């Protein structure tokens, strides 16, 4: 994720709200909310990705389950 983009997007949402374009602001808000929810994942999917991608090189070897 582009860490610099999200705070700027979040700050840019307020002028959009002031202009009354609530649909556009809601789209930005829901996207950012989904990105910020990622830390709520359990460790297992993250560790599995690290194991397959960086330790076993499963993707380039065509060995993904």
MMTF fields as JSON, N, C-alpha, C and O atoms, coordinates in Angstrom:
{
  "mmtfVersion": "1.0.0",
  "mmtfProducer": "UNKNOWN",
  "numBonds": 259,
  "numAtoms": 260,
  "numGroups": 65,
  "numChains": 1,
  "numModels": 1,
  "chainsPerModel": [1],
  "groupsPerChain": [65],
  "chainIdList": ["A"],
  "bondAtomList": [4, 2, 8, 6, 12, 10, 16, 14, 20, 18, 24, 22, 28, 26, 32, 30, 36, 34, 40, 38, 44, 42, 48, 46, 52, 50, 56, 54, 60, 58, 64, 62, 68, 66, 72, 70, 76, 74, 80, 78, 84, 82, 88, 86, 92, 90, 96, 94, 100, 98, 104, 102, 108, 106, 112, 110, 116, 114, 120, 118, 124, 122, 128, 126, 132, 130, 136, 134, 140, 138, 144, 142, 148, 146, 152, 150, 156, 154, 160, 158, 164, 162, 168, 166, 172, 170, 176, 174, 180, 178, 184, 182, 188, 186, 192, 190, 196, 194, 200, 198, 204, 202, 208, 206, 212, 210, 216, 214, 220, 218, 224, 222, 228, 226, 232, 230, 236, 234, 240, 238, 244, 242, 248, 246, 252, 250, 256, 254],
  "bondOrderList": [1, 1, 1, 1, 1, 1, 1, 1, 1, 1, 1, 1, 1, 1, 1, 1, 1, 1, 1, 1, 1, 1, 1, 1, 1, 1, 1, 1, 1, 1, 1, 1, 1, 1, 1, 1, 1, 1, 1, 1, 1, 1, 1, 1, 1, 1, 1, 1, 1, 1, 1, 1, 1, 1, 1, 1, 1, 1, 1, 1, 1, 1, 1, 1],
  "groupList": [{"groupName": "UNK", "atomNameList": ["N", "CA", "C", "O"], "elementList": ["N", "C", "C", "O"], "formalChargeList": [0, 0, 0, 0], "bondAtomList": [1, 0, 2, 1, 3, 2], "bondOrderList": [1, 1, 2], "singleLetterCode": "X", "chemCompType": "L-PEPTIDE LINKING"}],
  "groupTypeList": [0, 0, 0, 0, 0, 0, 0, 0, 0, 0, 0, 0, 0, 0, 0, 0, 0, 0, 0, 0, 0, 0, 0, 0, 0, 0, 0, 0, 0, 0, 0, 0, 0, 0, 0, 0, 0, 0, 0, 0, 0, 0, 0, 0, 0, 0, 0, 0, 0, 0, 0, 0, 0, 0, 0, 0, 0, 0, 0, 0, 0, 0, 0, 0, 0],
  "groupIdList": [1, 2, 3, 4, 5, 6, 7, 8, 9, 10, 11, 12, 13, 14, 15, 16, 17, 18, 19, 20, 21, 22, 23, 24, 25, 26, 27, 28, 29, 30, 31, 32, 33, 34, 35, 36, 37, 38, 39, 40, 41, 42, 43, 44, 45, 46, 47, 48, 49, 50, 51, 52, 53, 54, 55, 56, 57, 58, 59, 60, 61, 62, 63, 64, 65],
  "secStructList": [7, 7, 2, 2, 2, 2, 2, 2, 2, 2, 2, 2, 2, 2, 2, 2, 2, 2, 6, 6, 7, 2, 2, 2, 2, 2, 2, 2, 2, 2, 2, 2, 2, 2, 2, 2, 4, 4, 4, 4, 1, 7, 2, 2, 2, 2, 2, 2, 2, 2, 0, 0, 0, 0, 0, 1, 7, 2, 2, 2, 2, 6, 7, 7, 7],
  "xCoordList": [0.829, 0.0, 0.879, 1.984, 0.386, 1.102, 0.735, -0.325, 1.608, 1.325, 1.112, 0.317, 1.799, 1.653, 0.313, -0.201, -0.24, -1.468, -2.696, -3.572, -2.767, -3.971, -4.243, -5.386, -3.25, -3.551, -3.986, -4.871, -3.358, -3.749, -5.173, -5.943, -5.521, -6.871, -7.879, -8.954, -7.522, -8.401, -8.616, -9.742, -7.534, -7.659, -8.468, -9.221, -8.321, -9.041, -10.529, -11.305, -10.932, -12.335, -13.163, -14.329, -12.607, -13.371, -13.84, -15.0, -12.999, -13.528, -14.629, -15.557, -14.526, -15.562, -16.88, -17.948, -16.791, -17.987, -18.59, -19.809, -17.736, -18.226, -18.918, -19.841, -18.466, -19.108, -20.415, -21.173, -20.682, -21.936, -21.902, -22.949, -20.734, -20.636, -20.402, -19.293, -21.465, -21.341, -21.016, -20.358, -21.458, -21.158, -19.659, -19.084, -19.041, -17.601, -16.83, -15.863, -17.234, -16.571, -16.739, -15.812, -17.894, -18.138, -17.24, -16.756, -17.014, -16.112, -14.701, -14.058, -14.209, -12.866, -12.803, -11.826, -13.839, -13.856, -13.873, -13.14, -14.696, -14.788, -13.505, -13.107, -12.846, -11.57, -10.521, -9.828, -10.401, -9.419, -9.733, -8.823, -11.001, -11.387, -10.96, -10.492, -11.123, -10.703, -9.208, -8.742, -8.455, -6.994, -6.519, -5.59, -7.159, -6.746, -7.185, -6.694, -8.084, -8.552, -7.573, -7.691, -6.626, -5.693, -4.944, -4.735, -4.526, -3.833, -4.679, -4.146, -5.979, -6.84, -6.795, -7.479, -6.007, -5.863, -5.121, -4.323, -5.396, -4.618, -3.233, -3.007, -2.338, -0.953, -0.824, 0.084, -1.706, -1.548, -1.484, -0.577, -2.398, -2.291, -1.009, -0.415, -0.595, 0.637, 1.856, 2.722, 1.913, 3.048, 3.069, 4.138, 1.899, 1.828, 2.341, 3.06, 1.966, 2.446, 3.953, 4.622, 4.486, 5.939, 6.634, 7.645, 6.101, 6.698, 6.714, 7.757, 5.557, 5.475, 6.28, 7.003, 6.152, 6.742, 8.234, 8.984, 8.667, 10.041, 10.961, 12.17, 10.405, 11.257, 11.302, 12.375, 10.144, 10.081, 10.084, 10.238, 9.916, 9.845, 8.834, 9.089, 7.67, 6.663, 6.09, 5.86, 5.855, 5.252, 6.121, 5.639, 7.384, 8.189, 8.467, 8.771, 8.363, 8.595, 7.301, 7.329, 6.175, 4.9, 4.402, 3.722, 4.73, 4.374, 3.339, 3.212, 2.595, 1.565, 0.471, 0.096, -0.04, -1.11, -2.398, -3.384],
  "yCoordList": [-1.169, 0.0, 1.24, 1.238, 2.261, 3.52, 4.329, 4.952, 4.321, 4.947, 6.451, 7.017, 7.105, 8.55, 8.934, 10.025, 8.057, 8.377, 8.432, 9.275, 7.552, 7.443, 8.664, 9.12, 9.215, 10.446, 11.596, 12.374, 11.699, 12.758, 12.537, 13.489, 11.296, 10.969, 11.298, 11.834, 10.975, 11.23, 12.733, 13.174, 13.523, 14.98, 15.555, 16.51, 14.989, 15.476, 15.185, 15.781, 14.271, 13.907, 15.058, 15.204, 15.862, 16.918, 18.013, 18.415, 18.517, 19.493, 18.901, 19.605, 17.62, 16.955, 16.937, 17.178, 16.65, 16.66, 18.061, 18.223, 19.063, 20.441, 20.866, 21.68, 20.31, 20.597, 19.832, 20.092, 18.888, 18.147, 16.86, 16.244, 16.432, 15.192, 14.01, 13.487, 13.609, 12.567, 11.195, 10.387, 10.92, 9.623, 9.462, 8.409, 10.508, 10.449, 10.341, 9.583, 11.073, 11.021, 9.643, 9.138, 9.039, 7.708, 6.669, 5.758, 6.795, 5.87, 5.958, 4.931, 7.165, 7.345, 6.817, 6.173, 7.086, 6.644, 5.122, 4.548, 4.478, 3.017, 2.35, 1.316, 2.936, 2.385, 2.481, 1.505, 3.656, 3.841, 2.962, 2.416, 2.818, 1.98, 0.526, -0.144, 0.051, -1.309, -1.489, -2.536, -0.497, -0.582, -0.566, -1.287, 0.26, 0.36, -0.864, -1.075, -1.663, -2.856, -4.017, -5.002, -3.929, -5.033, -5.476, -6.678, -4.585, -5.065, -5.966, -6.607, -6.03, -6.894, -8.353, -9.193, -8.662, -10.051, -10.848, -10.306, -12.129, -12.99, -13.2, -12.876, -13.723, -13.894, -14.985, -14.925, -15.969, -17.121, -16.764, -17.243, -15.95, -15.626, -14.868, -15.081, -13.997, -13.236, -14.156, -14.064, -15.029, -15.947, -16.931, -17.275, -17.381, -18.292, -17.619, -18.231, -16.356, -15.605, -15.451, -15.65, -15.101, -14.955, -16.277, -16.312, -17.354, -18.677, -19.034, -19.413, -18.916, -19.299, -18.364, -18.819, -17.063, -16.094, -15.879, -15.749, -15.842, -15.44, -16.587, -16.527, -17.611, -18.71, -19.843, -20.359, -20.226, -21.371, -20.965, -21.821, -19.672, -19.184, -19.983, -20.346, -20.253, -21.118, -20.526, -21.259, -19.229, -18.633, -18.774, -19.277, -18.353, -18.497, -19.943, -20.238, -20.846, -22.259, -22.976, -24.165, -22.267, -22.873, -23.893, -24.85, -23.701, -24.681, -24.179, -24.744, -23.134, -22.656, -23.7, -24.355, -23.85, -24.864, -24.469, -25.2],
  "zCoordList": [0.0, 0.0, 0.0, 0.543, -0.598, -0.643, 0.597, 0.642, 1.599, 2.878, 2.758, 3.508, 1.839, 1.688, 1.058, 1.304, 0.263, -0.468, 0.438, 0.243, 1.414, 2.223, 3.098, 3.143, 3.795, 4.551, 3.644, 4.001, 2.469, 1.531, 1.032, 0.901, 0.757, 0.311, 1.408, 1.14, 2.627, 3.762, 3.956, 4.19, 3.859, 3.983, 2.824, 3.011, 1.64, 0.475, 0.522, -0.225, 1.396, 1.504, 2.081, 1.716, 2.952, 3.609, 2.655, 2.739, 1.753, 0.781, -0.097, -0.495, -0.393, -1.189, -0.411, -0.975, 0.887, 1.717, 1.797, 1.738, 1.93, 1.998, 0.709, 0.729, -0.412, -1.7, -1.869, -2.804, -0.965, -1.005, -1.803, -2.004, -2.266, -3.054, -2.105, -2.001, -1.424, -0.407, -1.002, -0.347, -2.216, -2.837, -3.082, -2.805, -3.6, -3.855, -2.54, -2.458, -1.525, -0.22, 0.414, 1.047, 0.252, 0.821, 0.167, 0.839, -1.128, -1.813, -1.271, -1.054, -1.05, -0.494, 0.93, 1.313, 1.716, 3.105, 3.215, 4.02, 2.416, 2.501, 2.017, 2.554, 0.995, 0.536, 1.633, 1.921, 2.247, 3.312, 4.508, 5.131, 4.833, 5.959, 5.724, 6.644, 4.501, 4.182, 4.292, 4.741, 3.894, 3.983, 5.426, 5.792, 6.241, 7.635, 8.432, 9.541, 7.906, 8.603, 8.465, 9.195, 7.564, 7.342, 8.588, 8.749, 9.48, 10.672, 11.557, 12.463, 11.32, 12.114, 11.675, 12.259, 10.661, 10.23, 11.289, 12.054, 11.319, 12.202, 11.599, 10.433, 12.361, 11.911, 10.845, 10.016, 10.854, 9.97, 8.484, 7.803, 7.944, 6.512, 6.173, 5.116, 7.063, 6.821, 6.834, 5.964, 7.812, 7.909, 6.741, 6.236, 6.316, 5.174, 3.905, 3.115, 3.717, 2.555, 2.589, 1.575, 3.733, 3.875, 3.593, 2.893, 4.131, 3.917, 2.436, 1.902, 1.761, 0.348, -0.556, -1.443, -0.327, -1.257, -1.05, -2.017, 0.199, 0.458, 0.89, 0.666, 1.498, 1.943, 0.926, 0.61, 0.417, -0.505, -1.974, -2.845, -2.267, -3.654, -4.467, -5.615, -3.847, -4.47, -5.75, -6.712, -5.784, -6.98, -8.214, -9.229, -8.178, -9.402, -9.785, -10.941, -8.809, -9.108, -9.505, -9.824, -9.488, -9.857, -8.849, -9.221, -7.578, -6.545, -5.552, -4.466, -5.893, -4.962, -4.824, -5.796, -3.601, -3.388, -4.052, -3.972]
}
